[in-house]
């Protein structure tokens, strides 16, 4: 079977969170749950054909429901940060919850990552099994205006790519910044850190931020800095450099301004020499947040009861730039009635 469906858990009101298992003929398995439209497992063969789960998460549904948990989730309406936890449209100010100092992070609490999504379609075709979820975010949810209809389709290709297709429509102008917040460890071993992984990331600059990680509007060239990954280097090579932002964050937590032409393109490659697994990222979005899992909550327990430790995972969150709602110079515009937002991100796995 290339598609299996089961119940992952139940919400307090009894609503079931479904779990869909997608399998291809090339040894890869993806598990997706309707709770937060999350990737729960990504089982990928290493260079010797041995399967390993490269997706961090938890063993139980209840653990995913802890406040602030975003493992594997689709984050929205606006991923990353909004300064001052508010924005203005047409002279009207819309306040949000301030959950990171004075700012909003990931539209929490109550963002898309905390909702049960509706199953819209599933296709168990042997060539490329897929599952599509839909969610209607009502006017005023988390402070955002307009009724927003979002669909997310996960497809598992025969060449071991997880393809994520996003679409959205609204009946009122609204900010929109969708991403998938998967934490990856290509070794499949939570006891191993990711500092020896080779990373190549095609970006000539990052967005400068202040001490609250809010962009100033200025773009900083990466050449000659710890942020230059245009040529492959290990994630750990410069992670402890004497750089104010690296020291502040305890590692990388930065938006990279992706270089190259507009449209979908290869933007990143990560390679774990020990397992041979290589992950390539394609996207049509202008930015990507590199986060090296610099800290976890003391009670964050992973699969198999293993505690999540700093620098034992990385995130590559394709996105519009943080706080784009306050920076007209950034490549972004709010979603408006009559428009359809479409975007695709691909995480492809190979071995070397």
N, C-alpha and C positions, 0 to 999 in steps of 0.2 A: 504494500500500500504506500502511495506517495503522499497521502493526507490522512491524518487521524484527528479526531475531535474528542475532547474530554472536558470535565469540569475541574478547574484549577482551585476554586474556592468560592465562597459566597460572601457578599457584602452584608452588613448588619440588617438590611431590610430584606434579605433573602435573595437578592439578585445574584445570579451566577456569573462568575468570571470564567469564560471559556478558554480552553487551551488548545491550540492547533499545532500539530506536528507535521512539518513539511520535510519530505525526503526526496533527494534526487538519486540518480543512478551512478553518481561519482563519489559516493561516500560522505556526503554532507547532509546534516540535519539542522533544521531551524525550528525552534518552538516559539510561538507568538501567543500572547494572551490578550484578551479583550480589555483587561484592566490596564488602563494607561496606554493601550496599544503598544505593549512592551515586547521586546525581544527577551525571552527568558533563557534560551540556550542557543548556541551556535557550535555544533560539533563538526570539526574540520579535521581531515587526515593530516598527519605530519609527513615528512619525506619518506618514512618507512611504511606509510599507510596506516599508522596507528591513529585512531580517532581521539580527539581531545576537545573539551569544551572551552572555547576561547572567550566566552561572554561571562562577565561577572554578574552575580545576582544572589538569589537566596534559594533555599530549599522549599520554603512554604509561602503561600499566598499572604498570610498574616504579616510576614516580615516586609513584604513589598508595600504594605499599607501604613507603615510607620511614617509619621510626619517628615516631609522633606525628602523622602526616598524617590530617586529618579532613575534607578538602575534600568537601563534598556528602554526607557519610556520615550514616547513622543511628547515633547514639551511645547506648551503654548498657552494662551494665544501668542505671547511674546517671550521667546526663549532669551536667556542671558539677562542683562541688566537694563533697567530704566531709571534714570536719575530722578531723585526726588519723589519716586513712586507716584508720578503723575505725568500727564501729557495733555495737550490742548488740541482740539479740532474745531475749527470755525468759531473760535472765541470761547468755547466751552471747555472748562478744565475737568478732566476725569481723574479722580484719585484712585490709587491702587493700594494694596496692602504693602507696608514697608516691612519687609522680612529680612533685609540685610542692611543694618543701620538705617539710614534715611531712604534707602533705595529699594526697588523691587527686583527680585531675582526669580526668573523662570515662572512669573505670574502665579506664584504660590502664596498662600495655600489655595487649593481648589482649582488648580490648573488642569490641563488635559491629562496630565500624568496621574491624576487622582480619580478619573472618571471611568465608568464602564462604557466602552464603545460598542456600537451595534454592528453585528455581522451583516455586511452588505452582500458579499459574494465570496465563494470559495471554489477553486478550480483544482481538481486533483489530477490534472493531466500529467502524464509521466514525464513529459519533456520539461515542464516548468510549473510546478505546483505553486499556487498563489492564494492569498487570503486578503480580502479587502474589508476594512472597518470604516464606519461612518460615525460622526458625532455632530450633534447640533449644540453649539454653545449659545445659550439664550442671551438676549439683550441684557446688559448689566452684569453678566457673570464676571467675577473678579474685577469689576469696575469698567470693563470694556463695553463700548457701545455696539449695537447691532446684533442681529441674529446671524451667526456664522455657521455655515455648513462645511465640514471638513471630511475628506476621505483620505485614507492612507492604505496603499496596496503594497504588501510584501510579496515578492516573487523570488523563488529559489531557482536559479538557472542551472542548466546542465554543466556549465563550466565553473560552478562553485562561487557564484556571485549572489549576494543578497541585494536585491533591487528594491528601493523604497520610492514609491511614487506618491506625491502629495498633490491634492487639489483642494481649493477652497473658494467659496462664494459668500457674499455678505449682502445685507439689505441696508447697511449704513456704513459710512467710512469708518474703518477700524485699523489699528496697528495689527500686523501679523508677522510673526517670525517663528517658523516651525523648524525643529531639529529633532534628531534622535540622539538620546543621551546614553548610548551604550558605553560601557567600560570594557576594554579589551585586554586580555593577557594571552599573547599568541603561543606561549608555552603550554597552556592548558593546566598549569600548575600554580595554584594560588600562593605557594611558598616561594616562588621565584619572582624577583622584581623585573622591571622592564628597562632598566638603565642600560643594558647591553644591546638593546635593539637598535638597528640602524634605521634612521629616519631620513627620508628625502621629502621636502615640502616646498612646493614651487610658489614662493611668495617673496616679493622684493621689499615688503614693509609690513609693519604691524601698526595697530591703532595705539597711539600713546594714551595712557590712562594715568589718573592720579592715584593717591593712596587708597581711595575707595573703589578702585578698578573701573571707574567711569571714564569713558573716552573724553579727551580734551578737544577732539576734532582734528588734531595733528597726526600725520602719518610719519612714522619713524623708519628710515631705511634700515634693513637688517644687515647689510654688508659690514663685515668687521665686528659684529656683535654676537653674543650667544644665541641670537634668534635666527641666525643664518643657517638654514637647512637646505639651501639650493643644491649643495653637494652632500651626498649621504654622510652622516656622522651618527655616532651613538647618542641616544637621548641623554645619557648621563655625562657626556663629555664636558658640557658647559653648565649643567644644571645647578652647580654650586658656585658659579662664577660670582665675582664681587659686583653684582648688578643690583641696583635698588629694588626693581620689581621682582626679580627672581628671589631675592632675600625676603621680600615682603610676602610673597606667595608660597615660599618653600619649594619652588619649582615653577614649571610653566603653567600659566593660566592666562593665555594671551590670544587675542584675535589676530590671525594672519590674513593680510590682504592678498588674495590669491592672484597670481599673475597669469598672463596669457589672454587669449581672445574670449569674448563673451560666449556663453553656451556651455554645454556639458563637455568636460575635459578631465583628463587625469591630473590630479592636483597633489597626490601624496602617495608614498609607498613606505611601508614599515616591514622590516625583515628581522626575524628571530633566527640567528644562525644555529642555535642549539637544536631547535625542532625542524628547521627548514621552512617553516610557515612564513608566507609573505602576504600582506594585506595591501591592496591598492584601492585608493579612493577616487571616485569620479563624482563630480557635482557640477551644477549650473549656477550655484549661488556664489556670491562674491567673497565670502569670508569663511574662515574655519577656526574654531576655538580649539587650540591644543591644550589639554588639561592632563597633567601627569599624576592625577589622583594624590594630591599633596597632603590630604588629610581625610580621615574618616571619623565618624562618631565612635565613641568608645564601645558602643553596643552594636556596631555594624558587623554582622556575622555573615560570611559567605557560604557557598555551597559546601556540604560536608562538614559544617561546623567550624570552618577555618576563618579566623578573624581577618577582616580586610585591613591591610597595612599600607602606609604611604608608599607611593611609587611602585606598587604592584599591579598597576593598570594604567592605561592611557585612554583618553577620549579624543575623538576627532569629530567635533560637532559642526557640520556644515550649516551656514547661517547667513543672515544679514548681520551687519556690524552691530555690536552692543549699543544701546541707547540711540539707535538710528532715528527715533521719533524726534530727537532734539537736534539733529545734525542734517540740515538740508544738503550739505556738501557730500554726504555719504550716498552710495548707490542704492537707494531705497525709496519707496513710496508706500503710503498706506493702501490697503485694499479698499476699493470703492464699489458701490453697486453697479452691476452690469459687467464687471470684470471677473475673470476666472484666474485664480492663482494656480500655477502648475510648476512643479519642481521635481527633480529626480536626483537621488543620491545612491551611489552603488559602492558596496564594500565587497571587493572581489578577493578570493583566497586562492593562492597557488603555493607551490613548494619549489625550493631551490636545492 
